[in-house]
Amino acid sequence: MKLFSAKSIIFYSILGAITAFVIAPFIRSMLDYSNTIELLITTAIIIPMYAVITRFIKKYL
């Protein structure tokens, strides 16, 4: 999958929207730490999620 192809841009836009509006707020709502710690923990979950989903979807796009 090429980085700037139409499929790639659509894929990452949808994945980013789901992450921003569903997954990240859900993770942050479960945590009761300072904003810095919440951001680090949320990032530690979301970045590997992108890597796994990209490898999984790369077979189909």
Phi, psi and omega in degrees: 000121179285145186296322184252022176283164181298318180297318181295316180295317178295316180301310181290331176294315178294315179297320178294321179294316178298317179296313185291323187257346183239301190287310182298313178297326178296315179296315182293329180290334179280341182263149177229055180246183175291162182300324180295313180294318178300317180296318179296316181293316180298318178296322180294339178268319187286318181297313175297328177299316177300317181296315181293314181295321179297316179293323181291316183282337182303331179292333188258342180258000000 
